[in-house]
Amino acid sequence: MEFETKAIHISQEPDPTTGSIIPPIYQTTTYVLEEIGKDKGFDYTRSSNPTRLALEKNLAALENGKYTVSFSSGMSAISALMDLINPNEHVIVSDDVYGGTYRLFEQVLRKYGLDFTYVDSTNENNVKEAIKDNTKMVWIESPTNPLLKISDIKKIAKITKKHNILLVVDSTFLTPYFYRPLELGADIVIQSTTKYISGHNNIIGGAIITSIKEIYEKMKFIQKTVGAVSSPFDCWLTLLGIKTLAIRMERHNSNGIRVAEFLSSNKKIRRVIYPGLKNHPGHKIAKDQMTGFGGMISFELNGGIETGIKLMNNVRLCSLAESLGATETMITHPTSMTHAEIPRDVRLKIGITDSLVRLSVGLEHVNDIIDDLKQALNKI
Ligand SMILES: Cc1ncc(COP(=O)(O)O)c(C=O)c1O
């Protein structure tokens, strides 16, 4: 079955009692037993819920994985996954990860004795060289947030397999429509379903997808025990969003290409980072391992921070907001917003300058997005 068809139909059968083409939301806390020891597969919604199960099965099918465990946010999914790592064990991480992931690793997990090394994973040799005897996981974000760095998952998977290390890929920026790391050798995929997967700026959610039964069982245990579960309503909205994921991603991509080309041609802009541009260092790997470039663009203005702030304050159609991957075009200042918790020297070292602007190109008509950026650029 093709991706679009899976997105619409897997675990989305009409309701058998009424014929309702959209399955109902099982907005319930608990389930009535026929007698002691005899339930219908559900006992309490923190453990399992039919709407959440439908989302989990659907997402597993889209990633070509066997199992999904769904959480109440991308961060709670990441946090659950880190339960696989014990005190005194080591994790290698892409140096340009989402600021919240960095904050969790550095400000929460380090104090429990977990060790993290950050490397530029666009060169797989950096990953290889960082391996220690106690390395248990390699954590790749690709494309990264906000510098859109691309890592070669096939090459990194060869290294992790050889050393018996788990390879995790946070592929939130491209979704399984454009990018399926499990097919390239990754063991686990992380999605912040808050973004493109649900796609409408109306839920917070996260998911862990894998084909390894042992990891699935551990994550089910954490889901039920820690309890950061996604609500039935959020799962239902996410399933609704997934029905149009393919068509939305196509438009994010085509709008992204047009906006990146416009920004590249503007003299007030010093540098545009978009994997779909031929001058992007990861362009070739993106073409080989991904089927689209998505709608995320980062850029720097000639005038530095002041001009960047002026631009962001002058947009009218684009929303000055955190988050990404939804119908509305959103403009963000990573330094003061999404990546504010990363120490300035660490940020500057990896290239997140104060003047970097991140754009999540939405689904408005591309001419209107470009016109808005044009008028804002004219004012600076
Ligand atoms: C790449 C990436 N991973 C994970 C997260 C965390 O997801 P959530 O905000 O759903 O907790 C984000 C949030 O922006 C993100 O950009």
PDBQT file of the ligand as one rigid body, heavy atoms in Angstrom, charges set to zero:
ROOT
HETATM    1  C1  LIG A 401      13.512  18.535  16.176  1.00  0.00    +0.000 C 
HETATM    2  C2  LIG A 401      12.643  18.608  17.387  1.00  0.00    +0.000 A 
HETATM    3  N1  LIG A 401      12.556  17.531  18.191  1.00  0.00    +0.000 NA
HETATM    4  C3  LIG A 401      11.793  17.541  19.316  1.00  0.00    +0.000 A 
HETATM    5  C4  LIG A 401      11.084  18.673  19.675  1.00  0.00    +0.000 A 
HETATM    6  C5  LIG A 401      10.260  18.655  20.935  1.00  0.00    +0.000 C 
HETATM    7  O1  LIG A 401       8.924  18.450  20.630  1.00  0.00    +0.000 OA
HETATM    8  P1  LIG A 401       7.689  18.997  21.518  1.00  0.00    +0.000 P 
HETATM    9  O2  LIG A 401       7.706  20.489  21.405  1.00  0.00    +0.000 OA
HETATM   10  O3  LIG A 401       6.513  18.340  20.867  1.00  0.00    +0.000 OA
HETATM   11  O4  LIG A 401       7.904  18.546  22.900  1.00  0.00    +0.000 OA
HETATM   12  C6  LIG A 401      11.139  19.804  18.857  1.00  0.00    +0.000 A 
HETATM   13  C7  LIG A 401      10.383  21.012  19.227  1.00  0.00    +0.000 C 
HETATM   14  O5  LIG A 401      10.483  22.037  18.605  1.00  0.00    +0.000 OA
HETATM   15  C8  LIG A 401      11.941  19.774  17.695  1.00  0.00    +0.000 A 
HETATM   16  O6  LIG A 401      12.052  20.833  16.895  1.00  0.00    +0.000 OA
ENDROOT
TORSDOF 0
